[in-house]
């Protein structure tokens, strides 16, 4: 069974994770803004899509990515 929160198969093509390509394209600040927007999106619609807990986990995943980048900046 696929992990649709942490590693959805449709986000990995030819061994490249989409999220890593986005980070490379946007840099740390742009990436954090991207993740913030996605977290807001999942929080906004979690009650309306039919899988509220999954969408809350997705919001949490994006928030955790922001934390990871913030911690990289602290090094």
Backbone as JSON Lines, residues from 0, in Angstrom:
{"i":0,"aa":"X","n":[0.84,-1.19,0.0],"ca":[0.0,0.0,0.0],"c":[0.89,1.25,0.0]}
{"i":1,"aa":"X","n":[0.55,2.22,-0.8],"ca":[1.32,3.45,-0.91],"c":[1.08,4.36,0.29]}
{"i":2,"aa":"X","n":[2.12,5.1,0.67],"ca":[2.01,6.1,1.71],"c":[1.68,7.42,1.02]}
{"i":3,"aa":"X","n":[0.41,7.77,1.02],"ca":[-0.06,8.94,0.27],"c":[0.27,10.26,0.95]}
{"i":4,"aa":"X","n":[0.85,10.22,2.16],"ca":[1.25,11.44,2.85],"c":[2.75,11.67,2.68]}
{"i":5,"aa":"X","n":[3.56,10.69,3.03],"ca":[5.01,10.89,3.05],"c":[5.71,10.58,1.74]}
{"i":6,"aa":"X","n":[5.14,9.73,0.93],"ca":[5.82,9.36,-0.31],"c":[4.83,8.88,-1.37]}
{"i":7,"aa":"X","n":[3.95,9.77,-1.83],"ca":[3.02,9.35,-2.87],"c":[3.79,8.99,-4.15]}
{"i":8,"aa":"X","n":[3.49,7.85,-4.73],"ca":[4.27,7.4,-5.88],"c":[4.21,8.35,-7.08]}
{"i":9,"aa":"X","n":[3.16,9.1,-7.22],"ca":[3.06,10.01,-8.37],"c":[3.95,11.25,-8.23]}
{"i":10,"aa":"X","n":[4.63,11.4,-7.09],"ca":[5.55,12.51,-6.91],"c":[7.01,12.1,-7.1]}
{"i":11,"aa":"X","n":[7.25,10.88,-7.57],"ca":[8.61,10.41,-7.8],"c":[8.69,9.87,-9.21]}
{"i":12,"aa":"X","n":[9.44,10.55,-10.04],"ca":[9.62,10.12,-11.43],"c":[11.11,9.99,-11.71]}
{"i":13,"aa":"X","n":[11.48,8.87,-12.23],"ca":[12.89,8.6,-12.6],"c":[13.83,8.8,-11.41]}
{"i":14,"aa":"X","n":[13.34,8.48,-10.2],"ca":[14.17,8.58,-9.01],"c":[14.32,9.99,-8.46]}
{"i":15,"aa":"X","n":[13.59,10.93,-8.99],"ca":[13.67,12.32,-8.51],"c":[12.37,12.65,-7.79]}
{"i":16,"aa":"X","n":[12.49,13.04,-6.53],"ca":[11.33,13.46,-5.75],"c":[10.96,14.88,-6.15]}
{"i":17,"aa":"X","n":[9.71,15.1,-6.42],"ca":[9.22,16.42,-6.81],"c":[9.6,17.49,-5.78]}
{"i":18,"aa":"X","n":[9.47,17.16,-4.5],"ca":[9.74,18.15,-3.45],"c":[11.2,18.59,-3.48]}
{"i":19,"aa":"X","n":[12.12,17.69,-3.83],"ca":[13.53,18.05,-3.92],"c":[13.78,18.97,-5.12]}
{"i":20,"aa":"X","n":[13.09,18.72,-6.22],"ca":[13.23,19.58,-7.39],"c":[12.68,20.97,-7.09]}
{"i":21,"aa":"X","n":[11.58,21.04,-6.35],"ca":[11.0,22.34,-5.98],"c":[11.98,23.11,-5.09]}
{"i":22,"aa":"X","n":[12.59,22.43,-4.12],"ca":[13.58,23.1,-3.26],"c":[14.74,23.64,-4.1]}
{"i":23,"aa":"X","n":[15.23,22.82,-5.02],"ca":[16.35,23.24,-5.86],"c":[15.97,24.45,-6.71]}
{"i":24,"aa":"X","n":[14.74,24.48,-7.19],"ca":[14.31,25.58,-8.05],"c":[14.04,26.87,-7.28]}
{"i":25,"aa":"X","n":[13.51,26.75,-6.07],"ca":[13.08,27.94,-5.33],"c":[14.07,28.44,-4.29]}
{"i":26,"aa":"X","n":[14.98,27.59,-3.85],"ca":[15.88,27.98,-2.76],"c":[15.14,27.93,-1.44]}
{"i":27,"aa":"X","n":[15.87,28.09,-0.33],"ca":[15.26,27.93,0.99],"c":[14.07,28.85,1.28]}
{"i":28,"aa":"X","n":[14.18,30.11,0.98],"ca":[13.09,31.05,1.32],"c":[11.85,30.79,0.47]}
{"i":29,"aa":"X","n":[12.05,30.6,-0.82],"ca":[10.92,30.29,-1.69],"c":[10.27,28.97,-1.33]}
{"i":30,"aa":"X","n":[11.1,28.0,-0.96],"ca":[10.59,26.69,-0.57],"c":[9.75,26.78,0.69]}
{"i":31,"aa":"X","n":[10.2,27.55,1.67],"ca":[9.41,27.7,2.9],"c":[8.06,28.34,2.59]}
{"i":32,"aa":"X","n":[8.04,29.33,1.72],"ca":[6.77,29.97,1.34],"c":[5.86,28.97,0.63]}
{"i":33,"aa":"X","n":[6.43,28.16,-0.24],"ca":[5.68,27.12,-0.95],"c":[5.05,26.15,0.06]}
{"i":34,"aa":"X","n":[5.84,25.71,1.01],"ca":[5.34,24.77,2.03],"c":[4.26,25.4,2.89]}
{"i":35,"aa":"X","n":[4.44,26.66,3.24],"ca":[3.43,27.36,4.03],"c":[2.1,27.41,3.27]}
{"i":36,"aa":"X","n":[2.17,27.75,2.0],"ca":[0.95,27.8,1.19],"c":[0.26,26.45,1.12]}
{"i":37,"aa":"X","n":[1.04,25.39,0.95],"ca":[0.43,24.06,0.89],"c":[-0.16,23.64,2.23]}
{"i":38,"aa":"X","n":[0.51,23.97,3.33],"ca":[-0.05,23.66,4.64],"c":[-1.39,24.37,4.83]}
{"i":39,"aa":"X","n":[-1.45,25.63,4.45],"ca":[-2.71,26.38,4.55],"c":[-3.79,25.72,3.7]}
{"i":40,"aa":"X","n":[-3.43,25.31,2.48],"ca":[-4.38,24.66,1.58],"c":[-4.99,23.42,2.22]}
{"i":41,"aa":"X","n":[-4.14,22.55,2.78],"ca":[-4.65,21.31,3.38],"c":[-5.45,21.58,4.64]}
{"i":42,"aa":"X","n":[-5.05,22.56,5.43],"ca":[-5.84,22.92,6.61],"c":[-7.2,23.49,6.2]}
{"i":43,"aa":"X","n":[-7.2,24.27,5.16],"ca":[-8.42,24.93,4.68],"c":[-9.48,23.92,4.24]}
{"i":44,"aa":"X","n":[-9.02,22.9,3.49],"ca":[-9.99,22.01,2.86],"c":[-10.16,20.65,3.53]}
{"i":45,"aa":"X","n":[-9.48,20.43,4.64],"ca":[-9.49,19.09,5.23],"c":[-10.89,18.57,5.57]}
{"i":46,"aa":"X","n":[-11.82,19.44,5.86],"ca":[-13.17,19.01,6.22],"c":[-14.06,18.74,5.02]}
{"i":47,"aa":"X","n":[-13.6,19.09,3.84],"ca":[-14.48,19.07,2.68],"c":[-14.14,18.01,1.62]}
{"i":48,"aa":"X","n":[-13.0,17.36,1.73],"ca":[-12.55,16.45,0.68],"c":[-12.89,14.99,0.93]}
{"i":49,"aa":"X","n":[-13.27,14.65,2.14],"ca":[-13.61,13.26,2.43],"c":[-12.55,12.47,3.17]}
{"i":50,"aa":"X","n":[-11.35,13.02,3.29],"ca":[-10.27,12.36,4.03],"c":[-9.62,13.39,4.96]}
{"i":51,"aa":"X","n":[-10.35,13.83,6.0],"ca":[-9.84,14.93,6.83],"c":[-8.52,14.61,7.53]}
{"i":52,"aa":"X","n":[-8.37,13.41,8.04],"ca":[-7.15,13.07,8.77],"c":[-5.96,13.03,7.82]}
{"i":53,"aa":"X","n":[-6.16,12.48,6.63],"ca":[-5.07,12.45,5.65],"c":[-4.64,13.87,5.29]}
{"i":54,"aa":"X","n":[-5.59,14.76,5.07],"ca":[-5.22,16.14,4.73],"c":[-4.54,16.84,5.9]}
{"i":55,"aa":"X","n":[-4.93,16.56,7.11],"ca":[-4.25,17.14,8.28],"c":[-2.82,16.62,8.37]}
{"i":56,"aa":"X","n":[-2.61,15.35,8.06],"ca":[-1.24,14.8,8.03],"c":[-0.42,15.46,6.93]}
{"i":57,"aa":"X","n":[-1.04,15.74,5.8],"ca":[-0.33,16.42,4.71],"c":[0.06,17.84,5.13]}
{"i":58,"aa":"X","n":[-0.83,18.54,5.82],"ca":[-0.5,19.88,6.33],"c":[0.68,19.79,7.29]}
{"i":59,"aa":"X","n":[0.63,18.8,8.16],"ca":[1.71,18.59,9.12],"c":[3.02,18.28,8.41]}
{"i":60,"aa":"X","n":[2.96,17.5,7.32],"ca":[4.15,17.16,6.56],"c":[4.82,18.42,6.02]}
{"i":61,"aa":"X","n":[4.01,19.34,5.48],"ca":[4.57,20.59,4.95],"c":[5.12,21.47,6.06]}
{"i":62,"aa":"X","n":[4.46,21.49,7.2],"ca":[4.98,22.25,8.34],"c":[6.31,21.67,8.79]}
{"i":63,"aa":"X","n":[6.42,20.34,8.81],"ca":[7.68,19.71,9.17],"c":[8.79,20.05,8.18]}
{"i":64,"aa":"X","n":[8.47,20.2,6.9],"ca":[9.47,20.61,5.92],"c":[9.98,22.03,6.21]}
{"i":65,"aa":"X","n":[9.07,22.91,6.61],"ca":[9.49,24.27,6.99],"c":[10.45,24.2,8.17]}
{"i":66,"aa":"X","n":[10.11,23.37,9.15],"ca":[10.98,23.21,10.33],"c":[12.35,22.69,9.92]}
{"i":67,"aa":"X","n":[12.39,21.72,9.01],"ca":[13.67,21.18,8.54],"c":[14.55,22.27,7.93]}
{"i":68,"aa":"X","n":[13.95,23.12,7.1],"ca":[14.72,24.19,6.47],"c":[15.16,25.21,7.5]}
{"i":69,"aa":"X","n":[14.32,25.53,8.44],"ca":[14.69,26.46,9.51],"c":[15.88,25.9,10.31]}
{"i":70,"aa":"X","n":[15.85,24.61,10.57],"ca":[16.95,24.0,11.31],"c":[18.23,23.98,10.49]}
{"i":71,"aa":"X","n":[18.13,23.83,9.17],"ca":[19.31,23.91,8.31],"c":[19.93,25.31,8.4]}
{"i":72,"aa":"X","n":[19.06,26.34,8.47],"ca":[19.54,27.72,8.57],"c":[20.26,27.98,9.88]}
{"i":73,"aa":"X","n":[19.93,27.21,10.92],"ca":[20.54,27.41,12.24],"c":[21.95,26.82,12.33]}
{"i":74,"aa":"X","n":[22.29,25.95,11.41],"ca":[23.62,25.3,11.46],"c":[24.73,26.23,11.13]}
